[in-house]
Amino acid sequence: MARNKLEFPLDAEAYEIICKIGVGVSASVYKAVCIPMNSTVVAIKAIDLDQSRADFDSLRRETKTMSLLSHPNILNAYCSFTVDRCLWVVMPFMSCGSLHSIVSSSFPEGLPENCISVFLKETLNAISYLHDQGHLHRDIKAGNILVDSDGSVKLADFGVSASIYEPVTTSSGTTSSSLRLTDIAGTPYWMAPEVVHSHTGYGFKADIWSFGITALELAHGRPPLSHLPPLKSLLMKITKRFHFADYEINKSGCGKKKFSKAFREMVGLCLEQDPAKRPSAEKLLKHPFFRNCKGVDFVVKNVLHGLSNTEHMFIESQVLIKGVEDDEEDDEEIVKNRRISGWNFREDDLQLSPVFPTTESDTSEFSPREVDPVQDKPEGDDNVVLTGSETGLGLSDRNEEAKEQEGEVCGFDRDLVLEKLNLLKKSLEHQRARVLVIIEALSGEKEERNREEELLEMVEKLKIELEAEKMKTLRAEKESVLS
Ligand SMILES: Nc1ncnc2c1ncn2[C@@H]1O[C@H](COP(=O)(O)OP(=O)(O)OP(=O)(O)O)[C@@H](O)[C@H]1O
């Protein structure tokens, strides 16, 4: 970093912004040129410090981590400095953007397997190096794997990375250098089960799980359950009953795709429920899937040559996001509210589907690879219980508590959720008032009908009594005449 600082100016005036090429949770990424450096093309990630939910520490950690690491598959920043209320991180410009932008703009059904292996192997080299250096990345996903036009692949975005050797401040305020972390970080769909549920923390193997999910993302075009944005899925699960299986049938549409046994097996190993059973990055590199892997030239020819430029890919991805959001509105009708207790990786068709608890009390413990019959919650059960994974927010009760104490939230906008929940509460109160009016009206009608029926009944009774009296009188008259 010190060397790069000398080379790249720490002054916004020295850079000319060309266009926007990406957006993250609280940052925008621009293509720019550094004028005093022969107009070298760079990427500038501008992080809005006011909007950023990541505290300054994690931003500092990202730039610090990036500057200390040195590996051909890891993206190093040239420099970083503040501009008004923004932190600018100046980085090499990776002209093909991220694997996420490549897939969503040009391969919506997923990449060919022989290209996936090339990208994954390069990424795994970076993970193996990171783990060797004692770092967890904690946010491995296609959006953080950047690609240049010459086929070079670099792992980026160390905003939530953590060093296993750095002291960790726990929720109780004490520090430890434990080999297992306990705070929640990462992006929900890619999060390992132990990051969401475990009470004992997580380690390097959480990155291996996310790597497996990234493999599915590249193979199918999106990670499992990703049609539900975290916040939207939370609200939807409160207001509707949710059925994950519907998603798998209706949305995946990828069952037709054929994948090699080596690929399916490799992903299966990454998605072992038990972290101890997942291989290390180093071991995974020796898996047969990577043995006959092609070189980067192959992806240059088969993937990168046909791409539009990054600015076009960015615009296309924005249009696609809008389209997907519109589709989701329709899906809300078919989904039901379900709890999940784990994941089941189906090696045959390379699909990951949720495992549902068999009993109401079974919510947090998984059996590895356990297949659970799909069971609906009993009708009339109004107590919607949301687990961290179900909300898509990656927060279990314990973790939410821990996060509250730590004052940190990753991938979860508490204010926005509260605002939406308050709206929902108001709407429920309004609906409750309307339901009461209807009940009153209905029960009122019912009472009137009863009174009418009672009167009719009484008239009928009186008629019978009258008839009986008439008969009695007639009989008495007849007897007196006869006598
Ligand atoms: N150095 C770079 N060169 C070219 N494109 C980049 C570069 N860095 C980021 N991008 C593009 O900008 C997009 C957004 O990147 P950013 O790191 O802000 O967010 P993200 O990782 O996608 O999301 P999150 O905010 O959840 O981490 C990337 O997906 C990629 O397409």
The ligand as an SDF file (V2000), in Angstrom:
LIG
                    3D

 31 33  0  0  0  0  0  0  0  0999 V2000
  -12.0900   -3.0990   -9.9060 N   0  0  0  0  0  0  0  0  0  0  0  0
  -13.2060   -3.2250  -10.6140 C   0  0  0  0  0  0  0  0  0  0  0  0
  -13.1540   -3.2550  -11.9720 N   0  0  0  0  0  0  0  0  0  0  0  0
  -14.2810   -3.3940  -12.7060 C   0  0  0  0  0  0  0  0  0  0  0  0
  -15.5060   -3.5270  -12.1880 N   0  0  0  0  0  0  0  0  0  0  0  0
  -15.6230   -3.5110  -10.8450 C   0  0  0  0  0  0  0  0  0  0  0  0
  -14.4900   -3.3650   -9.9920 C   0  0  0  0  0  0  0  0  0  0  0  0
  -14.9130   -3.3910   -8.7090 N   0  0  0  0  0  0  0  0  0  0  0  0
  -16.2380   -3.5630   -8.7520 C   0  0  0  0  0  0  0  0  0  0  0  0
  -16.6770   -3.6370  -10.0350 N   0  0  0  0  0  0  0  0  0  0  0  0
  -18.0740   -3.8020  -10.4760 C   0  0  0  0  0  0  0  0  0  0  0  0
  -18.9200   -3.1350   -9.5660 O   0  0  0  0  0  0  0  0  0  0  0  0
  -19.8570   -4.0490   -8.9820 C   0  0  0  0  0  0  0  0  0  0  0  0
  -20.1580   -3.6390   -7.5550 C   0  0  0  0  0  0  0  0  0  0  0  0
  -19.0340   -3.8630   -6.7530 O   0  0  0  0  0  0  0  0  0  0  0  0
  -19.0560   -3.7030   -5.1710 P   0  0  0  0  0  0  0  0  0  0  0  0
  -17.7940   -4.2740   -4.6420 O   0  0  0  0  0  0  0  0  0  0  0  0
  -19.3670   -2.3170   -4.7840 O   0  0  0  0  0  0  0  0  0  0  0  0
  -20.3480   -4.4480   -4.7140 O   0  0  0  0  0  0  0  0  0  0  0  0
  -20.7030   -5.9870   -4.6200 P   0  0  0  0  0  0  0  0  0  0  0  0
  -19.5130   -6.7470   -4.1470 O   0  0  0  0  0  0  0  0  0  0  0  0
  -21.3200   -6.4520   -5.9120 O   0  0  0  0  0  0  0  0  0  0  0  0
  -21.8280   -5.9350   -3.5320 O   0  0  0  0  0  0  0  0  0  0  0  0
  -21.6500   -5.6920   -1.9790 P   0  0  0  0  0  0  0  0  0  0  0  0
  -21.8730   -4.2470   -1.7490 O   0  0  0  0  0  0  0  0  0  0  0  0
  -22.7260   -6.5560   -1.4160 O   0  0  0  0  0  0  0  0  0  0  0  0
  -20.2900   -6.1490   -1.5940 O   0  0  0  0  0  0  0  0  0  0  0  0
  -19.1970   -5.4230   -9.1360 C   0  0  0  0  0  0  0  0  0  0  0  0
  -20.1660   -6.4620   -9.1580 O   0  0  0  0  0  0  0  0  0  0  0  0
  -18.4580   -5.2910  -10.4600 C   0  0  0  0  0  0  0  0  0  0  0  0
  -19.3150   -5.5770  -11.5550 O   0  0  0  0  0  0  0  0  0  0  0  0
  1  2  1  0
  2  3  1  0
  2  7  2  0
  3  4  2  0
  4  5  1  0
  5  6  2  0
  6  7  1  0
  6 10  1  0
  7  8  1  0
  8  9  2  0
  9 10  1  0
 10 11  1  0
 11 12  1  0
 11 30  1  0
 12 13  1  0
 13 14  1  0
 13 28  1  0
 14 15  1  0
 15 16  1  0
 16 17  2  0
 16 18  1  0
 16 19  1  0
 19 20  1  0
 20 21  2  0
 20 22  1  0
 20 23  1  0
 23 24  1  0
 24 25  2  0
 24 26  1  0
 24 27  1  0
 28 29  1  0
 28 30  1  0
 30 31  1  0
M  END
$$$$
